[in-house]
Each structure stands twice: as structure tokens, then as C-alpha cells.
Amino acid sequence: MDMTAYPPARISHPETGEVADPRVEALVNEVIGRVADKWTMLILEVLAEHGETRFTRVGELVGGISQKMLTQTLRQMERDGLVVRTVHPVIPPKVEYRLTDLGFTLAEAFCGVWTWAEANIDRIEAARAAFDARK
């Protein structure tokens, strides 16, 4: 299906209903796309829970992420102002990452998803089982 035939969805402010500033709309779409990426979510969680953490330890705690994907995700998060990268001048080099205040606010915002999942896991599993039983 050719999605170019459809105009992009317009986002309205959740409280006022007014159409969002196009820059805000673009940022919301971009952030949702990035944070919806499982690696960003997991890295946010690791850094929020463990504080400043070495690069290799972040990879271990996330689990299943390649070094290339870890590097790419952390660079993008650094570019967005979500993490700070600190290189310690020792041999071998020691590189650590920590969340910025901005990163913490994003982690807190998405903490609600985890809380919702915990509160509703039984309902979701029951709905899935009922759906699968109909097949």
C-alpha cells in the first residue's frame, strides 16, 4: 500500500484539543518512534535503575543487544540530550553513560507503561487466550 497517498495524522494538544505546533508535532512523532524502539526503552530503564554505568555493563544489563546497536542507540540518545557520555582518560578507556535530567523525565513518563502493564497483565493474557481459543 502506498502510504504517500495519505496525509500525515495531525496531533492535537491532549488538554486543549488545539492542533499542535508543527515543530512539537514533529518532535512528538520522532520521540515516540525512537522510544517505541525497544532498545531505547531498555537502555532508559537500565540507566534509571543503575545510574552511571559503563558501556559494556549497559550491554550486559540490556541483554541481546549487539555492540553496534548499543553504540548507535546511545549516540542517538546522547544527540537528543537524554544521556551524557563520559570518557575517562585511562588505559583501557573507560566510557560511562548516565541519564540527563531530560532523560529522567522521559524515563518517568514511560514508567507509566510499565505500571499499566503490571496492573493489566492478567486481563491482557485472558483476552489473548480467549482470542486464540476462537481460532
C-alpha atoms as one frame of an Amber mdcrd trajectory, in Angstrom:
protein
   0.000   0.000   0.000   1.343   3.435  -0.948   1.259   5.474   2.253   2.273
   8.664   0.434  -1.334   8.986  -0.718  -2.421   9.610   2.865  -1.598  12.862
   4.656   0.218  12.516   7.986  -2.010  12.428  11.040  -2.455  15.758  12.828
  -1.796  15.724  16.524  -3.968  17.784  18.818  -2.944  19.022  22.244  -4.278
  16.432  24.734  -5.798  19.049  27.048  -6.917  21.903  24.767  -7.664  19.950
  21.588  -5.888  22.627  19.546  -3.745  21.499  16.634  -0.162  21.219  17.827
   2.675  23.462  16.688   4.190  21.611  13.684   7.601  21.554  15.417   6.079
  19.986  18.524   4.132  17.527  16.376   7.325  16.514  14.562   9.180  16.092
  17.848   6.378  14.003  19.369   6.335  11.716  16.326  10.122  11.423  16.398
  10.341  10.762  20.149   7.535   8.199  20.054   9.267   6.439  17.180  12.570
   6.420  18.991  11.312   5.483  22.419   8.984   2.880  20.984  12.216   1.251
  19.830  12.775  -1.448  22.410  16.496  -0.725  22.797  15.942   2.897  23.806
  13.287   1.849  26.319  15.533  -0.814  27.808  18.566   1.486  27.985  16.421
   4.157  29.672  15.315   1.577  32.224  18.871   0.325  32.865  20.315   3.803
  33.347  17.401   4.948  35.511  17.835   1.911  37.747  21.646   1.692  37.848
  22.792   5.296  37.437  26.081   5.979  35.680  27.067   2.731  34.004  29.965
   1.550  31.869  29.258   0.872  28.197  29.886  -2.874  28.458  27.720  -3.153
  31.573  24.829  -1.357  29.846  25.042  -4.004  27.113  25.073  -6.820  29.665
  22.105  -5.404  31.565  20.069  -4.801  28.397  20.816  -8.293  27.084  20.564
  -9.406  23.482  21.729  -6.099  22.008  24.664  -6.072  19.604  27.580  -3.746
  20.287  26.770  -1.886  17.059  23.123  -1.333  18.049  24.119  -0.338  21.583
  26.556   2.226  20.177  24.004   3.599  17.696  21.240   3.839  20.286  23.439
   5.515  22.893  24.742   8.010  20.302  21.204   8.937  19.284  20.190   9.263
  22.928  23.229  11.490  23.522  22.326  13.600  20.482  18.786  14.020  21.836
  20.149  15.124  25.208  18.904  12.047  27.052  22.306  10.715  28.158  25.740
  12.076  28.938  28.785  10.137  27.792  31.892  10.409  29.954  35.259   9.137
  28.720  37.797   8.611  31.489  41.416   9.002  30.310  42.687   5.619  31.482
  44.022   2.549  29.708  41.949   0.746  28.654  39.488   3.601  28.068  36.568
   3.707  30.482  33.346   5.047  28.969  30.280   5.595  31.137  26.756   6.787
  30.421  24.187   8.402  32.675  20.764   9.888  32.139  20.411  13.644  31.978
  17.544  15.401  33.744  15.760  15.278  30.385  16.402  11.536  30.152  14.995
  11.008  33.649  11.811  12.883  32.768  11.356  10.672  29.709  12.026   7.548
  31.758   9.430   8.699  34.302   6.895   9.392  31.548   7.274   5.897  30.161
   7.298   4.329  33.613   3.524   4.605  33.347   3.578   1.990  30.570   5.297
  -0.476  32.899   2.838   0.313  35.692  -0.086  -0.148  33.302   1.360  -3.462
  32.074   1.789  -4.759  35.622  -1.759  -3.748  36.540  -3.302  -5.277  33.412
  -1.191  -8.321  32.570  -3.841 -10.800  33.725  -6.537  -9.070  31.652  -4.315
  -8.963  28.564  -3.345 -12.629  28.912  -7.014 -13.615  29.380  -8.053 -11.605
  26.315  -5.280 -13.224  24.248  -6.229 -16.697  25.415  -9.904 -16.080  24.582
  -8.981 -14.742  21.151  -6.637 -17.647  20.417  -9.294 -20.151  21.535 -11.676
 -18.821  18.874  -9.326 -19.775  16.028
